[in-house]
Amino acid sequence: MTQLRPVTANDQWLNQIFAAKSVQTGGVVRRQVEDVDRKIGRAALELEVRRRGFHLVEAGGQYIVICTRAPLRVLV
């Protein structure tokens, strides 16, 4: 029998972020750095973004998740 891990508040917070319509359509989601750091920590966000094959950028006090597995090219 497989033991299931209990769902934590961190899991719920991440699930809420990645349930956004923009995630499903390959868009972006943004969260304030201080909010992420306070609620789940950067490492947990990075792990989830990597697990999904997405891209994570930090700019202007926000984490920006680019919700596509396609290669990313920075133009400027």
Backbone as ProteinMPNN parsed JSONL, in Angstrom:
{"seq_chain_A": "MTQLRPVTANDQWLNQIFAAKSVQTGGVVRRQVEDVDRKIGRAALELEVRRRGFHLVEAGGQYIVICTRAPLRVLV", "coords_chain_A": {"N_chain_A": [[0.827, -1.17, 0.0], [0.539, 2.237, -0.813], [1.828, 5.068, 0.763], [0.354, 8.155, 1.183], [1.303, 11.542, 0.997], [0.407, 14.134, 3.179], [-1.578, 16.94, 2.146], [-0.257, 20.133, 2.125], [-0.308, 23.586, 3.285], [1.494, 24.923, 1.69], [1.464, 23.361, -0.64], [-1.158, 23.822, -1.458], [-1.055, 26.563, -1.991], [0.787, 26.648, -4.118], [-0.636, 25.056, -5.956], [-2.806, 26.717, -6.436], [-1.593, 28.872, -7.761], [-0.664, 27.604, -10.118], [-3.005, 26.798, -11.236], [-4.103, 28.801, -12.606], [-5.643, 30.35, -15.448], [-3.917, 31.425, -17.36], [-1.673, 29.824, -17.136], [-2.471, 27.422, -18.281], [-2.704, 28.191, -20.908], [-0.194, 28.801, -21.773], [0.817, 31.219, -20.923], [1.916, 33.78, -18.646], [2.619, 33.948, -15.116], [2.758, 36.019, -12.256], [4.34, 36.775, -9.182], [4.92, 38.515, -6.164], [8.235, 38.785, -4.926], [8.739, 38.942, -2.146], [6.366, 37.912, -1.144], [6.321, 35.25, -2.085], [8.676, 34.334, -0.843], [7.934, 34.561, 1.839], [5.721, 32.838, 2.05], [6.23, 30.229, 0.803], [8.885, 29.992, 0.051], [11.731, 30.484, -2.056], [13.087, 28.237, -3.072], [11.167, 26.167, -3.13], [9.379, 27.167, -5.053], [11.079, 27.289, -7.299], [11.636, 24.547, -7.601], [9.092, 23.508, -8.291], [8.594, 24.904, -10.672], [10.686, 23.916, -12.268], [9.962, 21.198, -12.263], [7.695, 21.266, -13.831], [8.779, 22.065, -16.196], [8.891, 24.709, -16.947], [9.84, 28.229, -17.15], [11.637, 30.494, -15.032], [11.875, 33.814, -13.99], [13.368, 36.565, -12.341], [12.497, 39.82, -11.677], [12.249, 43.279, -11.026], [11.341, 42.985, -8.363], [9.606, 40.874, -8.532], [8.683, 37.461, -9.133], [8.543, 35.896, -12.172], [6.819, 33.582, -13.913], [7.16, 31.811, -16.767], [5.079, 30.086, -18.636], [5.68, 27.795, -20.414], [7.165, 25.102, -22.187], [8.767, 25.472, -24.267], [11.808, 26.621, -25.843], [13.47, 29.49, -24.475], [14.171, 32.784, -25.372], [16.041, 35.579, -24.797], [15.688, 38.82, -25.818], [16.516, 41.523, -25.497]], "CA_chain_A": [[0.0, 0.0, 0.0], [1.306, 3.465, -0.931], [1.542, 6.116, 1.738], [0.192, 9.467, 0.572], [1.773, 12.672, 1.784], [-0.697, 15.083, 3.396], [-1.521, 18.203, 1.414], [0.098, 21.228, 3.029], [-0.678, 24.929, 2.84], [2.408, 25.232, 0.589], [0.933, 22.682, -1.823], [-2.372, 24.521, -1.866], [-0.654, 27.847, -2.545], [1.352, 26.362, -5.439], [-1.718, 24.587, -6.825], [-3.599, 27.884, -6.812], [-0.827, 29.61, -8.774], [-0.576, 26.868, -11.372], [-4.355, 26.54, -11.743], [-4.521, 29.998, -13.345], [-5.929, 30.149, -16.867], [-2.728, 31.771, -18.145], [-0.766, 28.676, -17.106], [-2.998, 26.445, -19.23], [-2.588, 28.709, -22.269], [1.197, 29.12, -22.061], [1.084, 32.614, -20.565], [2.805, 34.025, -17.515], [2.069, 34.313, -13.815], [3.709, 36.82, -11.489], [4.125, 36.871, -7.738], [5.915, 39.322, -5.475], [9.321, 38.015, -4.324], [8.56, 38.872, -0.692], [5.215, 37.048, -0.883], [6.792, 33.87, -2.286], [9.652, 34.02, 0.21], [7.225, 34.426, 3.111], [4.75, 31.735, 2.059], [6.766, 28.893, 0.502], [10.319, 30.046, -0.187], [12.157, 30.445, -3.457], [13.473, 26.876, -3.46], [9.951, 25.399, -3.457], [8.876, 27.671, -6.329], [12.008, 26.824, -8.332], [11.432, 23.109, -7.782], [7.834, 23.297, -9.008], [8.771, 25.406, -12.038], [11.523, 22.912, -12.954], [9.178, 19.972, -12.425], [6.761, 21.493, -14.936], [9.529, 22.401, -17.399], [8.658, 26.107, -17.258], [10.972, 29.133, -16.939], [11.436, 31.433, -13.926], [12.669, 35.026, -14.081], [13.139, 37.528, -11.26], [12.698, 41.196, -12.152], [11.415, 44.296, -10.403], [10.72, 42.52, -7.121], [8.617, 39.839, -8.815], [9.03, 36.24, -9.848], [7.709, 35.752, -13.356], [6.869, 32.213, -14.413], [6.771, 31.725, -18.168], [4.467, 28.762, -18.586], [5.869, 27.033, -21.637], [8.377, 24.273, -22.204], [9.536, 25.88, -25.443], [13.021, 27.382, -25.514], [13.288, 30.901, -24.15], [15.215, 33.621, -25.952], [15.999, 36.959, -24.309], [16.022, 39.663, -26.968], [17.234, 42.737, -25.095]], "C_chain_A": [[0.882, 1.248, 0.0], [0.858, 4.474, 0.112], [1.439, 7.447, 1.002], [0.636, 10.553, 1.531], [0.598, 13.629, 1.98], [-0.492, 16.369, 2.592], [-1.27, 19.328, 2.412], [-0.406, 22.558, 2.469], [0.217, 25.358, 1.676], [1.904, 24.617, -0.712], [-0.295, 23.41, -2.353], [-2.026, 25.85, -2.53], [-0.084, 27.649, -3.949], [0.269, 25.909, -6.415], [-2.572, 25.749, -7.307], [-2.886, 28.695, -7.896], [-0.914, 28.905, -10.124], [-1.929, 26.42, -11.906], [-4.872, 27.725, -12.562], [-4.687, 29.688, -14.83], [-4.691, 30.421, -17.728], [-1.704, 30.634, -18.166], [-1.187, 27.671, -18.176], [-2.802, 26.882, -20.687], [-1.163, 29.126, -22.618], [1.568, 30.563, -21.769], [2.077, 32.736, -19.431], [1.995, 34.244, -16.243], [3.168, 35.044, -13.059], [3.329, 36.788, -10.021], [5.242, 37.72, -7.153], [6.957, 38.413, -4.806], [9.086, 37.854, -2.822], [7.392, 37.961, -0.317], [5.608, 35.571, -1.017], [7.73, 33.466, -1.161], [8.972, 33.791, 1.554], [6.36, 33.158, 3.154], [5.366, 30.361, 1.826], [8.271, 28.852, 0.332], [10.645, 29.866, -1.66], [12.46, 29.03, -3.919], [12.256, 26.046, -3.867], [9.366, 25.85, -4.787], [9.769, 27.189, -7.468], [11.799, 25.345, -8.63], [10.173, 22.825, -8.608], [7.93, 23.775, -10.461], [9.613, 24.424, -12.846], [10.739, 21.639, -13.241], [8.235, 20.088, -13.619], [7.476, 21.826, -16.252], [9.338, 23.837, -17.853], [9.935, 26.911, -16.997], [10.626, 30.121, -15.828], [12.413, 32.593, -14.073], [12.351, 35.877, -12.852], [13.452, 38.919, -11.79], [11.753, 42.124, -11.408], [10.694, 43.842, -9.156], [9.642, 41.473, -7.328], [9.285, 38.61, -9.417], [8.038, 36.135, -10.988], [7.908, 34.334, -13.875], [6.332, 32.233, -15.837], [6.357, 30.273, -18.397], [4.483, 28.056, -19.939], [7.148, 26.224, -21.511], [9.258, 24.609, -23.396], [10.777, 26.649, -25.008], [12.699, 28.856, -25.332], [14.459, 31.679, -24.736], [15.041, 35.046, -25.445], [16.508, 37.858, -25.439], [16.841, 40.899, -26.605], [17.521, 42.666, -23.613]], "O_chain_A": [[1.867, 1.308, 0.736], [-0.335, 4.701, 0.312], [2.355, 7.82, 0.27], [0.374, 10.484, 2.732], [-0.134, 13.903, 1.029], [0.637, 16.817, 2.392], [-1.976, 19.46, 3.411], [-0.867, 22.637, 1.33], [-0.231, 26.071, 0.778], [1.914, 25.265, -1.758], [-0.445, 23.589, -3.562], [-2.643, 26.22, -3.529], [-0.427, 28.392, -4.868], [0.259, 26.332, -7.571], [-3.012, 25.765, -8.457], [-3.522, 29.154, -8.845], [-1.202, 29.53, -11.145], [-1.993, 25.733, -12.926], [-5.955, 27.656, -13.144], [-3.961, 28.868, -15.391], [-4.451, 29.722, -18.712], [-0.947, 30.505, -19.128], [-0.343, 27.135, -18.894], [-2.742, 26.045, -21.588], [-0.944, 29.744, -23.66], [2.543, 31.074, -22.321], [2.968, 31.901, -19.274], [0.841, 34.669, -16.289], [4.351, 34.733, -13.199], [2.15, 36.777, -9.666], [6.385, 37.646, -7.604], [6.608, 37.402, -4.198], [9.219, 36.753, -2.287], [7.431, 37.306, 0.724], [5.267, 34.75, -0.166], [7.595, 32.383, -0.591], [9.387, 32.923, 2.323], [6.284, 32.49, 4.185], [5.067, 29.421, 2.561], [8.877, 27.787, 0.456], [9.932, 29.19, -2.401], [12.124, 28.661, -5.044], [12.314, 25.303, -4.847], [8.905, 25.021, -5.572], [9.267, 26.729, -8.494], [11.788, 24.94, -9.793], [10.196, 21.995, -9.517], [7.409, 23.126, -11.368], [9.282, 24.132, -13.996], [10.839, 21.07, -14.328], [8.008, 19.111, -14.333], [6.841, 21.865, -17.306], [9.593, 24.158, -19.014], [10.978, 26.347, -16.666], [9.475, 30.537, -15.692], [13.614, 32.393, -14.255], [11.214, 35.907, -12.382], [14.548, 39.164, -12.294], [10.59, 41.789, -11.187], [9.563, 44.259, -8.904], [8.852, 41.203, -6.423], [10.3, 38.701, -10.107], [6.831, 36.27, -10.788], [9.018, 33.938, -14.23], [5.19, 32.623, -16.077], [7.181, 29.36, -18.356], [3.439, 27.762, -20.521], [8.086, 26.616, -20.818], [10.367, 24.09, -23.521], [10.798, 27.255, -23.936], [11.782, 29.394, -25.952], [15.611, 31.266, -24.604], [13.988, 35.65, -25.65], [17.615, 37.674, -25.945], [17.76, 41.272, -27.334], [18.12, 43.586, -23.056]]}, "name": "protein", "num_of_chains": 1, "seq": "MTQLRPVTANDQWLNQIFAAKSVQTGGVVRRQVEDVDRKIGRAALELEVRRRGFHLVEAGGQYIVICTRAPLRVLV"}
